């Protein structure tokens, strides 16, 4: 598994990097068969350290966990425990959905844009209806079943997941509704 361990305005020493690699590898290998890479970002918020952890699995799922603590090692250990708990909860579902999948999930490229928000501007008529693009990035859209897309959304904590439905041609979306249920958009 590839690791990207970094700190936002914090110096990350070799001892912490070694600790992260051994502990995270042990936790993830227990519940996920084919992790591909992990991203661990440390930052400081007031007097607390914050650890954001994202693990990408070859099945196309992303698991993420975040923890706060007064010490940097404790912040990582909390995030690692959350990651392990999350993967343990979904282990049966992951195995059921992916037991027939031999190859990793197929991904295809798409453009992703960040648009300027309208907040803070006065109530005046805009000059044009075209939004201002702040950033443009490349993103990947996975070919998944609906169940896999729902798991992806729950594991990543994202409000919406776009995916190419395995059984159909078009792009589909699953999203968390205000009433707590999950919505699925399947264009005809």
N, C-alpha and C positions, 0 to 999 in steps of 0.2 A: 504494500500500500504506500502511495506517495503522500507525503505530509507537507503542508505549507503552514508553518508556525510563525506568527508575527505579532508584533505589539504596536499599538497606536501610541506613540510618544512614550513608550516603555522599552527598556532594554531587556531582551529575552536572552538569558544565559544558556550555556550548554546543558547545565544540570536540569533546568526546567524543560528544555527540548527533549532530553533523554527520558525524563519522567512522563511527558506527554505521549511520546511514541510508544513506550512500553505499556502504560496503563490503557491508552485508547485502543491499541492493537489487541490487547487481551480482552477488553470489553466487547469490541466489535466482532472479533473472530468467533466469540462464543455464540453469537446470534445471527450473524450475516455471513453467508458463504463466500461472497466475492466482492469485498469492498475495493474500490479503485483508488480513491484518494480522500484525504481529510484536510480540512482547513480549520485552523484554530487561531482565533484572534483575541489577544488580551488587550484590555484598555482599563483606564481608571476613571471612576465616576465618584467625585468627592473623595471620601476616605476609603471607598470600597474598590476592589478589583473586579472587573467583569470579564468573563470568559465566554465567547461565542464559538460554538463548535458545529461544523457541518461535515457530514460524512456522505460521500457519493457512492452508491452501490451500483454494480454493473447491471442490475435489473432495471435501472432507470430511476430508482427511488433516491430521495435525498432525506436524510434524517438530520435534524438540527436540535441543539440544546443550548441553553444560556443559563449562567449562574453568577451570583454576586457573593463576595465574601471579603472579610477584612485582610486576608492573606491570599497571595496569588495562587499558591498550590491548592488551597481550599476552594478557590473559585473554580479551578480546573476540575478538581475531584467532584464537586457538585454537578458540573456540566457533564462529566463522564458518567456519573450515576444516573442522571436524567436520560442520557443517550442510551445507556444500557437498559433502563426500565422501558423506554420507548420501543427499542428493538425487541425486547422480550415480549411485550404486549402484542406486537405485530408478527412475531415469528411464525405462528401457525398460519396466519393469513398470507404472509409472504411465501411460505412453502406451498400452500394450496394454489396460489395464483401463478407461481413461477416454476412448479415442478416439471411442467412440460416444456418450458422455455430453455433451449439449449444455448442459443446465442444471446448476447446482450441486446437490450432494447435498441431499435433503429432510431436514430436521431436525424433530423434535417434542419438546416439553418433557416433563420428568419431574422428580420431586423426588429430591434426594440428601441423605442424612443422615449425620452423624458421631455415632457412638455411643461412650459412655464405655467404656474398657477395664476388664477385670476384674483386670488385673495390679496388684500392690501391696496387694490386699485379702487379708485373712486367709481361711483355708479355712473359711468359715462359709456356712451356707445363706442364699441371697438371700431378701429379703422378697417379692419379686415376680419373675416371669419377664420382665416388660417391661424392656428396656434403657433407660438414661437417655440421652436425645437431647441432645447438646451443641450441635449446629448443624444448620440446615436450609438447603439451597441449591437453586437451580434449575439443572438441567443439560439438555443436549441429547443426544438419541439419534438417530444418523444412519441413513438407509436406504441400505444398502450390499450388495454381493455378499460372499460369504465371502472371496474373494481380497482384496477391498478392505479388509475388516475385519482380515485377517491383516497386510496392509501397514500399516494404521493402528496396530496393536499393535506391530509392529516399529519403525516410525518414532518412535512416542511413547515407547517403552520401558515401556509399561504392562503389568502382568501379566495383565490381563483387559480385553476390549473388548466392551461390549454394543452390539448393533445390530439394526435391523429388517431382516430378510432381504428383498431385492428380490422374490424369487420366491414368498415365503410370507407368512403373516399375522402370525405371532408374533415375539416378541423372541428373538434368538439370542445366543450368547456364544462367543467364541474366547478361549483361555487358553494360557499356557505351562505345559507339564507338567514334573514333576520330572526326567523322563528326557530333556528337551530338545526333545521333539516338541511339536506344537501340538494342543490339543484343541478340539473344536467341539461345542457343545450346541445341538441343534435340537429343540425341543419338538414333540410330535405333536399 
